[in-house]
Amino acid sequence: MKIALVSDLHGNMTAVNALEEDLNRRGVDTVWCLGDVVGKGPNSHLTFDWAIRRCEFILRGNWDEGIGLRQFKRDGFYYEQLGEARMAALLNFPLEKRVTLSGRRIRLIHGRPVMEKLYYIQDSRDIWLPFLGEDTDLLIYGDCHRQGMRTLSGQVVNIGSVGNAMGVPLIQYALLEGEPGDGPAPLDITFVTLPYDREQAVTEVLAQPGLPDLEAFVRELRTGVYSRKKGSFNKEKEEAL
């Protein structure tokens, strides 16, 4: 079974269209979305609709929840673009999913709001051990927009971001291949980085002059360097991710 793990689409439909072509080329069996389908980018309604149409399930991310709850007046652009039905649906996305593949007990989350704040793979092992616990062999999350893997008592994997990748400004996602069920079998995790037309994505941003933090998002698309001011979403490090 070949599963595409995607996260953090963030309204970047140019990236999502390139992702779709790659998924079709690779012949994936299903797509699991780990959240943040909306916010930051210019076309949240389109990335939301793609995720609903294409993904077996969608987890709720911090942006999905924040926008769904209308927590910030400055984000009215997204509220108007999404409309009432999509806004309500954001809050119905589950916070996590548990599956067993190749005998490995896998826990999938976005990151926040399950996590108290934004955590990175390299953060203290004391942070990660409670998320693994005795019932989880593999924790997979998104949120920090940077791919990585770490082995502790189990493994922690970040799949990166499709629409707003940090560090490497390419589409980032992962492939998970294994056998359903408790029987021991190989389990493969492959990180994918995929080029796409970032200047077309910038053009789409510039066509929406009301987009909050427009200049910061353009810089992030072009450079992969986090560019939002502290406090633009909440008070955690790189909090607007």
Rosetta blueprint (number, residue, H / E / L):
1 M L
2 K E
3 I E
4 A E
5 L E
6 V E
7 S L
8 D L
9 L L
10 H L
11 G L
12 N L
13 M H
14 T H
15 A H
16 V H
17 N H
18 A H
19 L H
20 E H
21 E H
22 D H
23 L H
24 N H
25 R H
26 R H
27 G L
28 V L
29 D L
30 T E
31 V E
32 W E
33 C E
34 L L
35 G L
36 D L
37 V L
38 V L
39 G L
40 K L
41 G L
42 P L
43 N L
44 S H
45 H H
46 L H
47 T H
48 F H
49 D H
50 W H
51 A H
52 I H
53 R H
54 R H
55 C L
56 E L
57 F E
58 I E
59 L L
60 R L
61 G L
62 N H
63 W H
64 D H
65 E H
66 G H
67 I H
68 G H
69 L L
70 R L
71 Q L
72 F L
73 K H
74 R H
75 D H
76 G H
77 F H
78 Y H
79 Y H
80 E H
81 Q H
82 L H
83 G H
84 E H
85 A H
86 R H
87 M H
88 A H
89 A H
90 L H
91 L L
92 N L
93 F L
94 P L
95 L L
96 E E
97 K E
98 R E
99 V E
100 T E
101 L E
102 S L
103 G L
104 R E
105 R E
106 I E
107 R E
108 L E
109 I E
110 H L
111 G L
112 R L
113 P L
114 V L
115 M L
116 E L
117 K L
118 L L
119 Y L
120 Y L
121 I L
122 Q L
123 D L
124 S L
125 R H
126 D H
127 I H
128 W H
129 L H
130 P H
131 F H
132 L H
133 G L
134 E L
135 D L
136 T L
137 D L
138 L E
139 L E
140 I E
141 Y E
142 G L
143 D L
144 C L
145 H L
146 R L
147 Q L
148 G E
149 M E
150 R E
151 T E
152 L L
153 S L
154 G L
155 Q E
156 V E
157 V E
158 N E
159 I L
160 G L
161 S L
162 V L
163 G L
164 N L
165 A L
166 M L
167 G L
168 V L
169 P L
170 L L
171 I E
172 Q E
173 Y E
174 A E
175 L E
176 L E
177 E E
178 G L
179 E L
180 P E
181 G L
182 D L
183 G L
184 P L
185 A L
186 P L
187 L L
188 D E
189 I E
190 T E
191 F E
192 V E
193 T E
194 L E
195 P L
196 Y L
197 D L
198 R H
199 E H
200 Q H
201 A H
202 V H
203 T H
204 E H
205 V H
206 L H
207 A L
208 Q L
209 P L
210 G L
211 L L
212 P L
213 D L
214 L H
215 E H
216 A H
217 F H
218 V H
219 R H
220 E H
221 L H
222 R H
223 T H
224 G L
225 V L
226 Y L
227 S L
228 R L
229 K L
230 K L
231 G L
232 S L
233 F L
234 N L
235 K L
236 E L
237 K L
238 E L
239 E L
240 A L
241 L L
